[in-house]
Each structure stands twice: as C-alpha cells, then as structure tokens.
Amino acid sequence: ESQVAGLSAYVREGSLAAAGVERAVAALRDELALARKLGCARTQVFATAVLRNCSNREEAVAAIEERIGCAVDVLSGEEEARLGFVGATLDEPIEEGVLVDIGGGSTELTAIEAGRGALSLSIPQGCVSAYAQFVSMILPEPEGVRTIREAFKAHLEAAGVARSLKAETLYGIGGGVRAAAKMRCAMAGAGAAADSLGVAEVDEVLALLAADRSAFAHLAVKAAPDRLHALVPGCVMLRSLMGALGARTMRFCRYGLREGYLVE
C-alpha cells in the first residue's frame, strides 16, 4: 500500500518545514498502524532525497522518530540507486542499459553492465521538487516547462551524465516514470497498456499539453490523480534524460526501491 506524501513541496530554502514533518508523521502513523493490525514482527522505515538533502536533516529525522516511535534509516544517493537496481532485477535480469528512478526529490541513475550495477549517480532534482520550485499552479505554463527542462539539463551537465552514461534502452522504476506511462495510456484510449515508452510517445504527451491544456488536464485527472502536480515535471525530465543518454526507449520494471530494500 502506498500514499503520496509529496514532502518536497514542504522544503523552504533548503529546510523541511514543520508542516512537512507533520505530513511525514501522519503518513507513517497510518502505515505503522496497519502493520500492527497485520501482526508484523518487524517494521523498518527508510527515507530518501527529501530528508537526505534538507539542511535541517538531523532535527527533522529526530522529530519524526520521536513522534512515530521508530528509527528512520536515511539512505545515501548511492544506496538508493543500488537498492533500486536490486528491486528492478528481481523478476528478470537486465544485462545492459541505465536504470532510472525519477523520484519526488531526486533522480537516481545506475549504469548496468554485464548484468550488474556499475556507476551510480544521484541528481538533486525530482518531479515533486521541480513542481514546488518552478510551477505556480497545477500544470506548468510553457515558460515553466522550459525552466524545468533547463534546470534539469544543468544538473545533468554538472554530474557529467552525457559523458559517463549512454544507453539505447532505459529501465524505469518509481512514480515519476509510471505516471508518464499512465498518461500515455489514457491518451491511447480505453484498454491501452504500456510496458515501455519511446521518445516519440513522450513527445506526444508534452505536445498535448502545449496544444490543449484543458484536454491534457482532464486526461491527467483520470490517469494519475495522485501525481497530477508531478506528472509534467516527470515527463519533461524523462525526455531530457532520453536525449542526454541517446536513449530511444524506456522500459518499466515491476519492482523497485522498496522491494530492493526489503530483499537486503
């Protein structure tokens, strides 16, 4: 069971606001209560980019731990990327390519060579943090789309992504890429399903936004209501990644970070 907390939207000038701590506590209390009802012998809580990168990390983590009565394991960017790879390869091996996890507060990239995770990079921009920083309403205006794209490209250049990573096929995990796939399926019509997205299909999603914002919004509400605010930033970032890495296709993995964490 999952719920979208959207903690990146509560970061102000690098610090997680008290309201963000409250949101995290509320979400975790719900899940921990369910775990108790199910009789779980052990529960573990882990955190990713928002808590990892906020300037008041120690204070925020301590406040959450005290309120929920449970320790919080804050993963490094490298750990997050590695565990995402562990989860992604649970049901089928991946021999070559780049694993992509567009999360709320960061984007994790893992080069896969000979069936093993090699170089891992953590990009400090996610679909929710991009929304919080660059979008004033729900859907970004054209200028907002350009700003998200330019900011993400700057992060990719700073990390040397184009120099160090190249792949014709990307493998996607996480809510950001799944929301993009759901939107493309909604555009294709009832019964459509997708286990991959091509460059042209991502372009079609963004072209609909540019051509008819109302039609885009009505489809998005049906396709990804819990990720409506993060849908466009995720699509923009995915398209930028495909361009930077020379990829033509994004394939979706069934499992990801949570399952990788459980396995280890």
C-alpha positions in Angstrom: 0.0 0.0 0.0 1.3 3.4 -0.8 0.3 7.1 -0.4 1.9 10.1 -1.9 3.2 12.4 0.8 4.8 15.0 -1.5 7.4 16.1 1.1 9.5 18.0 -1.5 6.7 20.6 -1.6 7.4 21.4 2.1 11.0 22.3 1.6 11.6 26.0 2.0 15.1 27.5 1.3 16.6 24.0 1.7 14.9 23.3 5.1 12.0 20.8 5.6 9.2 22.9 7.2 7.3 21.8 10.3 4.3 21.1 8.2 6.4 18.6 6.2 7.4 16.8 9.3 3.7 16.7 10.3 2.8 15.3 6.9 5.5 12.6 7.1 4.4 11.7 10.6 0.7 11.4 9.6 1.6 9.1 6.6 3.9 6.9 8.7 1.4 6.6 11.5 -1.2 5.3 9.1 1.2 2.6 7.7 2.6 1.6 11.1 -1.0 1.2 12.4 -1.7 -1.1 9.5 1.5 -3.1 10.2 0.4 -3.5 13.8 -3.0 -4.8 12.8 -1.4 -7.3 10.4 0.8 -8.5 13.3 4.1 -7.7 11.6 7.1 -8.9 13.7 9.3 -6.1 12.5 8.8 -2.7 10.8 11.5 -0.6 9.2 11.3 3.0 8.0 13.7 4.4 5.4 13.9 7.9 3.8 15.4 9.2 0.6 16.2 12.5 -1.0 14.0 15.0 0.9 15.3 14.1 4.3 18.8 13.3 2.9 19.3 16.7 1.3 17.4 19.1 3.6 19.6 21.4 5.7 17.8 20.5 8.9 18.1 16.8 8.4 19.1 15.8 11.9 16.4 17.9 13.5 13.7 16.7 11.1 14.7 13.0 11.4 14.8 13.2 15.2 11.3 14.8 15.3 9.8 12.1 13.1 11.5 9.3 15.0 10.2 10.7 18.3 6.6 11.1 17.0 6.3 7.6 15.4 8.5 5.7 17.9 10.5 4.1 15.2 14.0 4.7 13.8 14.4 6.2 10.3 17.1 4.9 8.0 18.2 7.8 5.7 19.6 6.3 2.5 22.5 7.9 0.7 22.1 8.6 -3.0 24.4 5.6 -3.9 22.4 3.3 -1.6 19.1 4.4 -3.1 20.4 3.8 -6.7 21.9 0.4 -5.7 18.7 -0.8 -3.9 16.6 0.3 -6.8 18.7 -1.9 -9.1 18.3 -4.9 -6.7 14.5 -4.4 -6.8 14.3 -3.8 -10.6 16.1 -7.1 -11.3 14.1 -9.3 -9.0 11.8 -10.7 -11.7 14.1 -10.5 -14.7 17.8 -9.8 -15.3 18.9 -6.6 -17.0 22.1 -7.0 -19.0 22.8 -3.5 -20.4 21.3 -0.1 -20.1 20.7 2.6 -17.5 18.2 2.3 -14.6 16.3 5.5 -14.0 14.3 6.4 -10.8 12.6 9.8 -11.1 11.6 10.3 -7.5 10.0 13.2 -5.7 13.2 14.9 -4.5 15.9 13.4 -6.7 16.6 11.3 -9.8 18.8 8.2 -9.4 20.7 6.8 -12.4 22.6 3.4 -12.4 24.6 2.2 -15.4 24.1 -1.6 -15.9 26.9 -3.5 -17.5 27.1 -7.3 -17.9 24.0 -7.7 -15.7 25.5 -5.8 -12.8 25.0 -2.3 -11.5 28.1 -0.2 -12.2 28.3 3.6 -11.9 25.5 5.3 -9.9 24.6 9.0 -10.0 22.1 10.9 -7.8 20.7 14.1 -9.5 19.3 16.6 -6.9 16.0 17.2 -8.8 12.9 15.2 -8.7 9.4 15.6 -10.2 7.9 17.0 -6.9 10.8 19.3 -6.1 10.7 20.6 -9.6 7.0 21.3 -9.2 7.5 23.0 -5.9 10.3 25.2 -7.3 9.1 26.1 -10.8 5.3 25.7 -11.0 2.8 28.2 -9.6 -0.5 26.4 -10.3 -1.1 22.7 -11.0 0.1 22.5 -14.6 3.1 24.5 -15.6 2.9 27.2 -18.3 5.2 26.9 -21.3 7.8 29.1 -19.5 7.6 26.7 -16.5 8.2 23.7 -18.8 11.3 25.4 -20.2 12.6 26.3 -16.8 12.2 22.7 -15.5 14.0 21.4 -18.6 16.8 23.9 -18.3 17.3 23.3 -14.6 17.4 19.6 -15.1 19.8 19.8 -18.0 22.1 21.9 -15.8 22.1 19.2 -13.1 22.8 16.6 -15.7 25.7 18.6 -17.1 27.1 19.2 -13.6 27.0 15.5 -13.0 28.7 14.7 -16.3 25.8 12.4 -17.3 26.2 12.7 -21.1 29.9 11.9 -20.8 29.6 9.0 -18.4 26.3 7.3 -19.4 25.0 6.2 -22.7 22.2 3.7 -23.4 19.7 2.9 -26.2 17.3 1.5 -23.5 16.5 2.9 -20.1 14.8 0.9 -17.4 12.4 2.9 -15.2 11.2 2.5 -11.6 9.4 4.9 -9.3 6.3 7.0 -9.5 7.6 9.6 -11.9 8.0 7.2 -14.9 4.9 5.3 -14.0 2.8 8.4 -14.1 4.1 9.2 -17.6 3.2 5.7 -18.8 -0.3 6.1 -17.3 -0.8 9.4 -19.1 0.2 7.9 -22.4 -2.2 5.0 -22.0 -5.0 7.4 -21.2 -4.2 9.3 -24.4 -4.3 6.0 -26.3 -7.8 5.1 -25.1 -9.6 2.5 -23.0 -7.8 -0.7 -22.5 -4.4 0.6 -23.5 -1.5 -0.7 -21.6 2.2 0.0 -21.8 5.4 -1.7 -20.6 7.6 0.8 -22.4 7.6 4.4 -23.8 9.5 5.6 -26.8 10.9 9.1 -27.4 8.0 9.9 -29.8 5.4 8.9 -27.2 6.9 11.1 -24.5 6.9 13.9 -27.1 3.2 13.3 -27.8 2.4 13.7 -24.1 4.2 17.0 -23.9 2.7 18.1 -27.3 -0.8 17.6 -26.0 0.0 19.9 -23.0 1.2 22.6 -25.4 -1.7 22.2 -27.8 -4.7 21.8 -25.4 -4.2 22.3 -21.7 -7.8 21.5 -20.9 -7.8 18.2 -22.7 -4.5 17.3 -21.0 -5.8 18.2 -17.6 -9.0 16.1 -18.0 -7.0 13.1 -19.1 -4.4 13.6 -16.4 -7.0 13.6 -13.7 -8.1 10.2 -14.8 -4.6 8.8 -15.5 -2.7 9.9 -12.4 -4.8 11.8 -9.9 -2.4 11.3 -7.0 0.5 12.6 -9.1 -1.2 15.3 -11.1 1.2 18.1 -9.9 4.3 16.0 -10.6 3.2 14.5 -14.0 4.5 17.2 -16.3 7.8 17.7 -14.5 8.4 14.0 -14.6 7.7 13.8 -18.4 9.9 16.8 -19.1 12.8 15.3 -17.1 12.3 11.9 -18.7 12.5 13.4 -22.1 15.6 15.3 -21.2 17.2 12.2 -19.9 16.4 10.2 -23.1 18.0 13.0 -25.1 21.1 13.3 -22.9 21.7 9.5 -22.9 20.9 8.9 -26.5 18.0 6.5 -25.5 15.1 5.6 -27.7 13.1 3.6 -25.3 12.2 3.4 -21.6 11.1 0.0 -20.3 9.2 -0.2 -17.0 10.3 -2.6 -14.2 7.7 -4.2 -12.0 9.7 -3.8 -8.8 12.0 -1.1 -7.4 13.5 0.6 -4.4 11.0 -0.7 -1.7 11.5 -4.3 -2.9 15.2 -3.9 -3.1 15.3 -2.6 0.5 13.2 -5.5 1.7 15.5 -8.0 0.0 18.6 -6.7 1.6 
